[in-house]
Amino acid sequence: MSEDNKPDLDKLLKHLNEKWGNRACPMCNSNSWTVNDTVYELRQFQGGNIVIGGGPIYPIIPVNCNNCGNTVLVNALVSQAIEKPKVEPKKTKKDE
């Protein structure tokens, strides 16, 4: 992501054009879409609780149909709209 925490929309649009093309919405057949410029996190539901380290978190960018509201979630890493975060592995007692 860029310095302002926004995804690279050029890469996202390139990915969408290559993979999706000019397909209509599967719910209403409209062909009017809005591509979000924000990356959201998708994680497993834990009964309303936030569990840190409870499983994978998927960075997603919503693409919304302007007619019916159908929303397609595009993986921000696969589309290369963001780079994989550089996270150092946690140290265990064995490492100390």
Secondary structure as UniProt FT lines:
FT   TURN            3..4
FT   HELIX           9..19
FT   TURN            20..22
FT   TURN            26..28
FT   STRAND          33..35
FT   STRAND          40..43
FT   TURN            47..48
FT   TURN            52..53
FT   STRAND          57..65
FT   TURN            66..68
FT   STRAND          71..75
FT   TURN            76..80
FT   TURN            93..95
//
